Amino acid sequence: MKTNLLVISMMLVLGTTLTGCATSGDMEKMQAQQKLIDAKADQAVQDAQAAKATADAAKLKSDETSARAENAIKVAEEREKIADEKAKKADAAFQKSMKK
C-alpha cells in the first residue's frame, strides 16, 4: 500500500513538474514575439527621429521667416518716415509758394 501511494505521488509530482516547463516550441514562440517587439520598437524610434528632424527643419524655416518679416517691417517703417518727411517738405514748399 505504501509503495502504491509512493508511486502515485511520484507520478503526480513528475507530471506537474513537466507540465510547468516550457517546451522548445514555446521558447521559439517567445523569441519570435520578442524579435517582433524589438522590430516595432526600432521602427518607432526611427519614426520619432524622422519626426524630430522634420520639426527642427520647420522651426528653422519659421525662424528665418520671422526674421525676414521683422526686417521687412523695419524697412517699411523707415520708408514711411522718409515719405512723411518728404510730404512735410512738399507741404511747406506749397505753403511758401502760396504766400508769395
PLY file of the C-alpha trace (Angstrom):
ply
format ascii 1.0
element vertex 100
property float x
property float y
property float z
element edge 99
property int vertex1
property int vertex2
end_header
0.00 0.00 0.00
2.78 2.38 0.90
4.61 1.67 -2.34
1.45 2.24 -4.39
0.94 5.58 -2.62
4.58 6.47 -3.16
4.41 5.57 -6.86
1.21 7.56 -7.37
2.60 10.61 -5.56
5.84 10.41 -7.59
3.79 10.26 -10.81
1.79 13.33 -9.75
4.93 15.27 -8.81
6.63 14.30 -12.06
3.53 15.22 -14.10
3.17 18.66 -12.54
6.88 19.34 -12.91
6.91 18.52 -16.60
3.76 20.47 -17.44
5.20 23.58 -15.77
8.29 23.65 -18.01
8.33 25.48 -21.32
8.83 23.44 -24.44
11.21 24.36 -27.22
8.20 25.37 -29.31
7.11 27.76 -26.55
10.62 29.18 -26.39
10.68 29.72 -30.17
7.32 31.50 -29.99
8.61 33.76 -27.23
11.77 34.54 -29.20
9.73 35.32 -32.31
7.46 37.62 -30.30
10.49 39.32 -28.76
12.03 39.88 -32.19
8.72 41.34 -33.43
8.54 43.67 -30.43
12.16 44.74 -30.96
11.47 45.45 -34.65
8.41 47.54 -33.77
10.40 49.45 -31.15
13.20 50.13 -33.65
10.66 51.37 -36.19
9.08 53.62 -33.58
12.49 55.09 -32.74
13.20 55.73 -36.42
9.78 57.37 -36.89
10.37 59.56 -33.86
13.78 60.63 -35.14
12.32 61.47 -38.55
9.52 63.47 -36.93
12.04 65.36 -34.80
14.16 66.18 -37.84
11.08 67.43 -39.69
10.02 69.53 -36.71
13.53 71.01 -36.38
13.58 71.92 -40.08
10.13 73.53 -39.80
11.23 75.53 -36.75
14.34 76.74 -38.56
12.28 77.81 -41.56
9.79 79.53 -39.27
12.59 81.41 -37.51
14.03 82.52 -40.84
10.60 83.71 -42.00
10.08 85.63 -38.76
13.46 87.34 -39.15
12.63 88.34 -42.73
9.23 89.67 -41.64
10.78 91.74 -38.86
13.32 93.13 -41.31
10.55 93.98 -43.78
8.65 95.81 -41.03
11.74 97.86 -40.17
12.29 98.77 -43.82
8.61 99.73 -44.20
8.78 101.93 -41.10
11.91 103.67 -42.42
10.22 104.28 -45.79
7.17 105.64 -44.01
9.34 108.12 -42.10
11.04 109.22 -45.31
7.67 109.62 -47.04
6.32 111.67 -44.13
9.40 113.92 -44.22
9.04 114.40 -47.97
5.33 115.16 -47.55
6.11 117.76 -44.88
8.75 119.37 -47.11
6.36 119.40 -50.06
3.62 120.91 -47.90
6.00 123.54 -46.56
7.12 124.40 -50.11
3.49 124.63 -51.23
2.61 126.85 -48.28
5.61 129.04 -49.03
4.64 129.32 -52.70
1.07 130.21 -51.73
2.28 133.12 -49.57
4.10 134.73 -52.46
0 1
1 2
2 3
3 4
4 5
5 6
6 7
7 8
8 9
9 10
10 11
11 12
12 13
13 14
14 15
15 16
16 17
17 18
18 19
19 20
20 21
21 22
22 23
23 24
24 25
25 26
26 27
27 28
28 29
29 30
30 31
31 32
32 33
33 34
34 35
35 36
36 37
37 38
38 39
39 40
40 41
41 42
42 43
43 44
44 45
45 46
46 47
47 48
48 49
49 50
50 51
51 52
52 53
53 54
54 55
55 56
56 57
57 58
58 59
59 60
60 61
61 62
62 63
63 64
64 65
65 66
66 67
67 68
68 69
69 70
70 71
71 72
72 73
73 74
74 75
75 76
76 77
77 78
78 79
79 80
80 81
81 82
82 83
83 84
84 85
85 86
86 87
87 88
88 89
89 90
90 91
91 92
92 93
93 94
94 95
95 96
96 97
97 98
98 99
